[in-house]
């Protein structure tokens, strides 16, 4: 059952649930952060409309810099502004930033530990028809390997807005991962959000079925994890669903606790299995609580063109595939 303290949307299991892109939440969060702190500046690499940076541009034209198609410059200028006291948000598609400019991010942002906020939009296969060249599936891995870097993957547009305003207030470099397509709005303005703290959204009623598996998800697939949990409950299989929005630093206490209680884990993300959120969970549990783990994500492939729903099903991130992984991991206990 849904945890009441999470104050989630009331219709998350309905087919007509409201859907909004996470990039919209980022756009609103940028304007909010800009009003709260005049040090916030935004830089973009010729994609201000697609990334929603244009909303900040219209509100604060003197605090917006259009870099052009020059992602390496986007990073180095952002790092320079951070070094003199600004709070720069640098925005592009995730395949270009942190894809194309990874070395500049490593050397000028992470190594110097300056508070640049790197925003990678259009990540994951749900980019859809744009195809493999624009479907970033390696960006979480690239960013979480860097020392000093915080990595956040919001589950919906509301959480993206909260993540944007929250990271504007931290002194750390941060990677914020966003999607292009409209995705279910699971949380509300009243739902808790704190960088570095995972949230338990669902826990089976212990009077009917003890949790047998923990579903640890991030991004838009948190909704699929919740749909799976409800179906599993109907089959008498109890579960816990964790919204693991902060991939780094990960909430080790919560991850270890749910693994200890369930003795089995399925991780769910729209990213390569290698190096992603699931890999980070496995690293923690291998040291603190080894249990069987199954991974939902992309297995060593690039994406392709298709609708978001077609691709989610093709790459086995849909509800049926999650349920199959749950039954497999339970059988391995």
The 8 nearest C-alpha neighbors of each residue, nearest first, counted from 0:
[[1, 203, 201, 202, 204, 2, 229, 200],
 [0, 2, 201, 200, 3, 202, 5, 7],
 [3, 1, 200, 201, 4, 5, 0, 202],
 [2, 4, 5, 6, 1, 7, 200, 0],
 [5, 3, 6, 2, 190, 191, 7, 200],
 [4, 6, 190, 3, 7, 2, 200, 191],
 [7, 5, 190, 4, 3, 189, 187, 8],
 [8, 6, 186, 5, 187, 185, 9, 190],
 [9, 7, 185, 186, 10, 11, 187, 6],
 [8, 10, 11, 7, 6, 12, 185, 13],
 [11, 9, 13, 12, 8, 16, 15, 185],
 [10, 12, 13, 8, 9, 16, 185, 184],
 [11, 13, 10, 226, 14, 16, 225, 9],
 [14, 12, 10, 15, 16, 11, 9, 17],
 [13, 15, 16, 12, 11, 10, 17, 183],
 [16, 14, 13, 17, 10, 18, 12, 11],
 [15, 17, 13, 14, 11, 10, 183, 18],
 [16, 18, 183, 184, 15, 19, 182, 11],
 [17, 19, 183, 182, 181, 184, 16, 20],
 [18, 20, 181, 182, 156, 21, 183, 184],
 [21, 19, 181, 180, 22, 23, 182, 179],
 [20, 22, 156, 24, 23, 155, 177, 178],
 [21, 23, 25, 20, 24, 177, 50, 178],
 [24, 22, 26, 21, 25, 20, 156, 27],
 [23, 25, 160, 156, 159, 21, 27, 22],
 [24, 26, 28, 22, 160, 23, 159, 27],
 [27, 25, 51, 23, 29, 24, 28, 52],
 [28, 26, 24, 30, 29, 25, 160, 31],
 [27, 29, 160, 25, 31, 163, 26, 30],
 [30, 28, 32, 26, 31, 27, 33, 25],
 [29, 31, 33, 55, 27, 32, 28, 34],
 [32, 30, 28, 34, 29, 33, 27, 35],
 [33, 31, 29, 35, 164, 34, 30, 28],
 [34, 32, 30, 36, 39, 31, 35, 37],
 [33, 35, 31, 32, 36, 30, 37, 29],
 [36, 34, 32, 33, 31, 37, 39, 30],
 [37, 35, 33, 38, 34, 39, 32, 167],
 [38, 36, 39, 33, 34, 35, 40, 32],
 [37, 39, 85, 36, 86, 40, 84, 33],
 [40, 38, 86, 37, 33, 87, 36, 85],
 [41, 39, 87, 62, 63, 86, 38, 88],
 [42, 40, 88, 63, 87, 89, 64, 62],
 [43, 41, 64, 89, 65, 63, 88, 90],
 [42, 44, 90, 65, 89, 66, 45, 47],
 [43, 45, 67, 68, 66, 46, 91, 70],
 [44, 46, 67, 68, 43, 47, 65, 66],
 [47, 45, 49, 48, 44, 50, 91, 43],
 [46, 48, 52, 53, 50, 49, 51, 45],
 [47, 49, 51, 53, 46, 50, 52, 54],
 [50, 48, 46, 51, 47, 52, 179, 22],
 [49, 51, 47, 52, 48, 46, 22, 120],
 [52, 50, 26, 48, 53, 49, 47, 54],
 [53, 51, 47, 54, 50, 55, 26, 56],
 [52, 54, 56, 47, 51, 55, 48, 57],
 [53, 55, 52, 57, 56, 51, 26, 58],
 [56, 54, 58, 30, 53, 57, 52, 59],
 [55, 57, 53, 60, 59, 54, 63, 58],
 [56, 58, 54, 55, 60, 59, 53, 63],
 [57, 59, 55, 56, 60, 54, 30, 53],
 [58, 60, 56, 62, 61, 57, 55, 63],
 [61, 59, 56, 63, 62, 57, 58, 55],
 [62, 60, 59, 63, 56, 64, 40, 58],
 [63, 61, 40, 59, 60, 41, 64, 56],
 [62, 64, 41, 60, 56, 61, 42, 40],
 [65, 63, 42, 66, 41, 43, 62, 40],
 [66, 64, 43, 67, 42, 44, 45, 63],
 [65, 67, 44, 43, 64, 73, 69, 42],
 [68, 66, 44, 45, 69, 65, 43, 70],
 [67, 69, 44, 45, 70, 66, 46, 73],
 [70, 68, 72, 67, 71, 44, 73, 66],
 [69, 71, 73, 72, 100, 44, 68, 74],
 [72, 70, 100, 73, 74, 69, 103, 75],
 [73, 71, 75, 74, 70, 69, 76, 66],
 [74, 72, 70, 71, 76, 75, 77, 66],
 [75, 73, 77, 72, 71, 76, 78, 104],
 [74, 76, 78, 72, 77, 73, 79, 107],
 [77, 75, 79, 78, 74, 73, 72, 80],
 [76, 78, 74, 80, 75, 79, 87, 73],
 [77, 79, 75, 81, 76, 80, 108, 107],
 [80, 78, 76, 82, 77, 81, 75, 83],
 [79, 81, 77, 83, 85, 82, 78, 76],
 [82, 80, 85, 78, 84, 83, 79, 86],
 [81, 83, 79, 80, 84, 78, 113, 85],
 [84, 82, 80, 81, 85, 79, 78, 86],
 [83, 85, 81, 82, 80, 86, 38, 114],
 [84, 86, 81, 38, 80, 87, 83, 39],
 [87, 85, 39, 38, 81, 40, 115, 114],
 [88, 86, 40, 115, 41, 77, 39, 85],
 [87, 89, 116, 41, 117, 115, 42, 40],
 [90, 88, 42, 117, 43, 41, 118, 116],
 [91, 89, 118, 43, 119, 42, 117, 88],
 [90, 92, 119, 44, 96, 120, 46, 43],
 [91, 93, 120, 119, 95, 94, 121, 96],
 [94, 92, 119, 96, 120, 95, 122, 97],
 [93, 95, 98, 135, 92, 96, 133, 97],
 [96, 94, 98, 99, 93, 92, 97, 91],
 [97, 95, 98, 93, 94, 100, 91, 99],
 [96, 98, 101, 100, 93, 95, 99, 138],
 [99, 97, 95, 94, 96, 100, 101, 93],
 [98, 100, 95, 101, 96, 97, 94, 70],
 [101, 99, 71, 103, 102, 97, 98, 96],
 [100, 102, 104, 97, 103, 98, 99, 105],
 [103, 101, 105, 104, 100, 106, 99, 107],
 [102, 104, 106, 105, 100, 101, 107, 71],
 [105, 103, 108, 101, 102, 106, 107, 74],
 [106, 104, 109, 102, 103, 108, 107, 110],
 [105, 107, 110, 103, 104, 108, 102, 109],
 [106, 108, 103, 104, 111, 78, 105, 110],
 [109, 107, 104, 111, 113, 78, 112, 110],
 [110, 108, 112, 105, 111, 147, 106, 104],
 [109, 111, 106, 112, 108, 105, 107, 146],
 [110, 112, 108, 109, 113, 107, 106, 78],
 [113, 111, 109, 110, 108, 147, 172, 171],
 [112, 114, 108, 111, 172, 115, 81, 171],
 [115, 113, 172, 171, 170, 81, 116, 86],
 [114, 116, 172, 87, 113, 88, 81, 117],
 [117, 115, 88, 173, 172, 174, 87, 89],
 [118, 116, 174, 89, 88, 173, 175, 115],
 [117, 119, 175, 90, 174, 89, 176, 120],
 [120, 118, 93, 176, 92, 91, 96, 177],
 [119, 121, 177, 92, 93, 122, 178, 91],
 [122, 120, 178, 179, 92, 126, 177, 93],
 [123, 121, 135, 178, 120, 93, 134, 177],
 [124, 122, 134, 135, 136, 269, 125, 270],
 [123, 125, 126, 134, 127, 302, 310, 307],
 [126, 124, 307, 127, 123, 180, 310, 179],
 [127, 125, 124, 179, 121, 134, 123, 180],
 [126, 128, 125, 306, 307, 305, 129, 304],
 [127, 129, 304, 305, 130, 306, 126, 303],
 [130, 128, 127, 133, 304, 126, 131, 132],
 [131, 129, 304, 303, 128, 132, 133, 127],
 [130, 132, 302, 303, 134, 133, 301, 304],
 [133, 131, 130, 134, 129, 94, 135, 302],
 [134, 132, 131, 130, 94, 129, 135, 126],
 [133, 135, 131, 123, 124, 122, 132, 126],
 [136, 134, 122, 94, 123, 93, 137, 133],
 [135, 137, 270, 271, 123, 138, 134, 122],
 [136, 138, 140, 139, 135, 271, 141, 270],
 [137, 139, 141, 140, 136, 135, 142, 97],
 [140, 138, 142, 141, 275, 137, 143, 276],
 [139, 141, 274, 275, 138, 143, 142, 137],
 [142, 140, 138, 139, 144, 143, 137, 145],
 [143, 141, 139, 144, 140, 145, 138, 148],
 [142, 144, 140, 145, 141, 139, 150, 247],
 [145, 143, 142, 141, 140, 146, 148, 274],
 [144, 146, 143, 142, 148, 147, 109, 105],
 [145, 147, 148, 109, 144, 110, 143, 112],
 [148, 146, 109, 112, 145, 149, 172, 171],
 [149, 147, 172, 173, 146, 145, 109, 150],
 [148, 150, 173, 247, 174, 248, 172, 147],
 [151, 149, 174, 247, 246, 173, 245, 175],
 [150, 152, 245, 175, 244, 246, 174, 153],
 [151, 153, 244, 176, 218, 217, 175, 245],
 [154, 152, 159, 218, 244, 158, 155, 151],
 [153, 155, 218, 219, 217, 221, 158, 152],
 [156, 154, 184, 158, 21, 157, 153, 219],
 [155, 157, 21, 24, 159, 158, 20, 19],
 [158, 156, 160, 159, 155, 24, 187, 186],
 [157, 159, 161, 160, 155, 153, 156, 162],
 [160, 158, 156, 162, 24, 153, 157, 25],
 [161, 159, 24, 28, 25, 163, 157, 158],
 [160, 162, 158, 164, 163, 159, 165, 157],
 [163, 161, 165, 159, 160, 164, 158, 166],
 [164, 162, 160, 28, 161, 165, 166, 25],
 [163, 165, 32, 167, 161, 28, 162, 166],
 [166, 164, 162, 167, 163, 168, 161, 169],
 [165, 167, 168, 169, 163, 164, 162, 173],
 [168, 166, 164, 165, 169, 163, 32, 86],
 [169, 167, 166, 165, 170, 164, 32, 86],
 [168, 170, 166, 171, 167, 165, 114, 172],
 [169, 171, 114, 168, 172, 113, 167, 166],
 [172, 170, 114, 169, 173, 113, 112, 148],
 [173, 171, 114, 115, 148, 116, 113, 112],
 [172, 174, 149, 116, 148, 150, 117, 171],
 [173, 175, 117, 150, 118, 116, 149, 151],
 [174, 176, 118, 151, 152, 117, 150, 119],
 [177, 175, 152, 119, 118, 120, 151, 174],
 [178, 176, 120, 21, 22, 122, 119, 121],
 [179, 177, 121, 122, 120, 21, 180, 22],
 [178, 180, 121, 126, 20, 22, 120, 181],
 [181, 179, 20, 178, 182, 126, 125, 19],
 [180, 182, 20, 19, 18, 179, 183, 21],
 [181, 183, 18, 19, 20, 180, 219, 184],
 [184, 182, 18, 17, 185, 16, 19, 155],
 [185, 183, 155, 18, 17, 186, 182, 156],
 [184, 186, 8, 183, 7, 11, 155, 222],
 [187, 185, 7, 8, 190, 184, 157, 158],
 [188, 186, 189, 190, 7, 8, 157, 6],
 [187, 189, 190, 157, 186, 191, 158, 161],
 [190, 188, 187, 6, 191, 5, 186, 7],
 [191, 189, 6, 5, 187, 188, 186, 7],
 [192, 190, 5, 189, 193, 198, 6, 188],
 [193, 191, 190, 194, 161, 158, 196, 162],
 [192, 194, 196, 195, 191, 165, 197, 162],
 [193, 195, 196, 245, 192, 165, 162, 151],
 [194, 196, 245, 248, 250, 249, 193, 197],
 [197, 195, 250, 193, 194, 198, 245, 249],
 [198, 196, 243, 250, 242, 244, 241, 195],
 [197, 199, 242, 241, 200, 196, 243, 5],
 [200, 198, 241, 240, 201, 242, 197, 239],
 [201, 199, 2, 240, 241, 1, 198, 5],
 [202, 200, 1, 240, 0, 2, 239, 199],
 [201, 203, 239, 0, 238, 204, 1, 240],
 [204, 202, 237, 0, 238, 205, 210, 208],
 [203, 205, 206, 207, 208, 0, 202, 209],
 [204, 206, 209, 208, 207, 203, 210, 237],
 [207, 205, 204, 208, 209, 203, 237, 210],
 [206, 208, 205, 204, 209, 235, 203, 237],
 [209, 207, 237, 205, 204, 206, 235, 210],
 [208, 210, 205, 237, 211, 203, 207, 204],
 [211, 209, 237, 238, 261, 212, 203, 239],
 [210, 212, 261, 237, 238, 209, 236, 263],
 [213, 211, 261, 263, 238, 264, 210, 239],
 [214, 212, 239, 264, 238, 240, 215, 261],
 [213, 215, 240, 265, 266, 239, 264, 241],
 [216, 214, 266, 241, 240, 213, 267, 265],
 [217, 215, 267, 221, 242, 243, 266, 268],
 [218, 216, 243, 244, 221, 268, 242, 154],
 [219, 217, 154, 153, 152, 220, 221, 268],
 [218, 220, 154, 221, 155, 222, 182, 217],
 [221, 219, 223, 222, 218, 217, 268, 224],
 [220, 222, 224, 216, 219, 223, 217, 218],
 [221, 223, 220, 225, 224, 219, 226, 185],
 [224, 222, 220, 226, 225, 221, 318, 227],
 [223, 225, 221, 227, 222, 226, 228, 220],
 [224, 226, 228, 222, 227, 223, 229, 221],
 [227, 225, 223, 229, 228, 224, 222, 230],
 [228, 226, 224, 230, 225, 318, 229, 231],
 [229, 227, 231, 225, 230, 226, 238, 232],
 [228, 230, 232, 226, 227, 231, 225, 233],
 [231, 229, 233, 227, 232, 228, 226, 234],
 [232, 230, 228, 234, 236, 233, 229, 227],
 [231, 233, 235, 236, 229, 234, 230, 237],
 [232, 234, 230, 231, 235, 229, 236, 228],
 [235, 233, 231, 232, 236, 230, 237, 229],
 [234, 236, 232, 233, 208, 237, 231, 207],
 [237, 235, 231, 232, 234, 208, 238, 211],
 [236, 238, 210, 208, 203, 209, 211, 232],
 [239, 237, 210, 212, 211, 203, 213, 202],
 [238, 240, 202, 213, 201, 214, 210, 212],
 [241, 239, 214, 201, 200, 199, 213, 215],
 [240, 242, 199, 215, 198, 243, 200, 214],
 [241, 243, 198, 216, 244, 197, 217, 199],
 [242, 244, 197, 217, 245, 216, 241, 215],
 [245, 243, 152, 217, 153, 151, 242, 246],
 [246, 244, 151, 195, 247, 243, 249, 150],
 [245, 247, 249, 150, 276, 151, 248, 244],
 [248, 246, 249, 150, 149, 245, 143, 195],
 [247, 249, 195, 246, 149, 245, 250, 150],
 [250, 248, 247, 246, 251, 195, 245, 196],
 [249, 251, 196, 252, 195, 253, 197, 254],
 [250, 252, 254, 249, 253, 255, 283, 256],
 [253, 251, 255, 250, 254, 256, 249, 257],
 [252, 254, 256, 255, 251, 250, 257, 197],
 [255, 253, 251, 256, 257, 252, 258, 250],
 [256, 254, 258, 252, 253, 257, 251, 259],
 [255, 257, 253, 259, 258, 254, 252, 260],
 [258, 256, 260, 259, 254, 255, 261, 213],
 [259, 257, 255, 261, 262, 256, 260, 263],
 [260, 258, 256, 257, 262, 261, 255, 288],
 [259, 261, 257, 258, 262, 256, 210, 211],
 [262, 260, 211, 212, 258, 263, 259, 210],
 [261, 263, 258, 259, 290, 260, 212, 211],
 [262, 264, 212, 291, 261, 290, 292, 258],
 [265, 263, 213, 292, 212, 214, 258, 291],
 [266, 264, 293, 214, 292, 294, 215, 213],
 [265, 267, 215, 294, 277, 216, 295, 214],
 [268, 266, 216, 295, 215, 296, 294, 265],
 [267, 269, 296, 270, 217, 216, 295, 220],
 [268, 270, 123, 296, 124, 297, 220, 271],
 [271, 269, 136, 296, 268, 297, 123, 272],
 [270, 272, 297, 273, 136, 296, 137, 298],
 [271, 273, 296, 275, 297, 298, 274, 270],
 [274, 272, 271, 275, 278, 299, 140, 298],
 [275, 273, 140, 278, 272, 271, 276, 279],
 [274, 276, 140, 278, 277, 272, 139, 273],
 [275, 277, 279, 278, 246, 280, 268, 274],
 [278, 276, 280, 266, 279, 275, 281, 294],
 [277, 279, 281, 275, 274, 276, 280, 282],
 [278, 280, 276, 282, 277, 281, 283, 275],
 [281, 279, 277, 283, 278, 282, 284, 276],
 [282, 280, 278, 284, 279, 283, 285, 277],
 [281, 283, 279, 285, 280, 284, 278, 286],
 [282, 284, 280, 281, 286, 285, 287, 279],
 [285, 283, 288, 287, 289, 281, 286, 282],
 [286, 284, 289, 282, 283, 281, 287, 288],
 [285, 287, 284, 283, 288, 282, 289, 281],
 [286, 288, 284, 285, 283, 289, 255, 282],
 [287, 289, 284, 285, 286, 290, 255, 259],
 [288, 290, 285, 284, 287, 286, 291, 281],
 [291, 289, 263, 262, 288, 292, 258, 284],
 [290, 292, 263, 328, 331, 332, 264, 293],
 [293, 291, 264, 265, 263, 328, 290, 294],
 [294, 292, 265, 328, 324, 266, 264, 295],
 [293, 295, 266, 265, 296, 267, 277, 292],
 [296, 294, 267, 266, 316, 268, 293, 321],
 [297, 295, 268, 272, 269, 270, 271, 267],
 [298, 296, 271, 272, 270, 299, 314, 300],
 [297, 299, 300, 272, 271, 296, 273, 314],
 [298, 300, 297, 271, 301, 272, 273, 296],
 [301, 299, 298, 297, 302, 271, 136, 314],
 [300, 302, 131, 303, 299, 136, 134, 297],
 [301, 303, 131, 124, 134, 130, 300, 304],
 [304, 302, 130, 131, 305, 301, 128, 124],
 [303, 305, 130, 128, 127, 129, 131, 302],
 [306, 304, 128, 127, 310, 309, 307, 303],
 [305, 307, 127, 309, 308, 128, 310, 304],
 [306, 308, 125, 127, 310, 309, 311, 305],
 [309, 307, 311, 310, 306, 312, 125, 305],
 [310, 308, 306, 312, 307, 311, 313, 305],
 [309, 311, 313, 307, 312, 308, 314, 305],
 [312, 310, 316, 308, 314, 309, 313, 317],
 [311, 313, 315, 317, 310, 309, 314, 316],
 [314, 312, 310, 315, 311, 309, 316, 317],
 [315, 313, 311, 312, 316, 310, 297, 296],
 [316, 314, 312, 320, 313, 317, 311, 295],
 [315, 317, 311, 314, 312, 295, 320, 296],
 [318, 316, 312, 320, 315, 319, 311, 321],
 [317, 319, 321, 227, 320, 223, 322, 316],
 [318, 320, 322, 321, 317, 323, 227, 315],
 [319, 321, 323, 315, 317, 322, 318, 316],
 [322, 320, 324, 318, 323, 319, 325, 317],
 [323, 321, 325, 319, 324, 320, 227, 318],
 [322, 324, 320, 326, 321, 325, 319, 327],
 [325, 323, 327, 321, 322, 326, 328, 293],
 [326, 324, 322, 328, 327, 323, 329, 321],
 [327, 325, 329, 323, 324, 328, 330, 322],
 [328, 326, 324, 330, 325, 329, 323, 331],
 [327, 329, 331, 325, 330, 326, 293, 291],
 [330, 328, 326, 331, 332, 327, 325, 263],
 [329, 331, 327, 328, 332, 326, 325, 291],
 [332, 330, 328, 329, 291, 327, 263, 326],
 [331, 329, 330, 291, 328, 263, 262, 290]]
